């Protein structure tokens, strides 16, 4: 070979091959990091199905059943929700909803198309609403977009209001009532 010895050529080829492999390794490491970051951004933190748990809030017992819960940060997206409450005074209540959201930080439930029942010493009261906000710390359910309440021969459509877990309903912004004697 003219001008270049075999040893120098061999070292040059090894350096080129080593650089090529090093470049590919660095490229692959960066690619794996980007794929992992992309997956983590798109996927929720936790998905749980057929969840059931109980809570005690101010002496009242809650049994919460959820068909599916997807947790992303402090927000849970929920499907097939049932909340049963047993008050320390003996009253019971139930709320069913096809979907909703629970905010862990604020301890706030937002349920869509919920319906429920309150049972106490008197006849049961059934209700249905477009959505409901449940505030466990306040002991109430808020109906900002209206509510329909039914008990025996009485139907009340309220524009907004709230109910306590004891079954006391307070309506605001007007209501229409229909009382029928059958």
Beta strands, then each sheet from edge to edge (+ up, - down):
strand 1: 46-57
strand 2: 60-72
strand 3: 75-86
strand 4: 92-103
strand 5: 108-112
strand 6: 115-119
strand 7: 125-128
strand 8: 131-135
strand 9: 140-143
strand 10: 147-151
strand 11: 154-164
strand 12: 169-179
sheet 1: 1+ 2- 3+ 4- 5+ 8- 9+ 11- 10+ 7- 6+
sheet 2: 1+ 2- 3+ 4- 5+ 8- 9+ 11- 12+
end
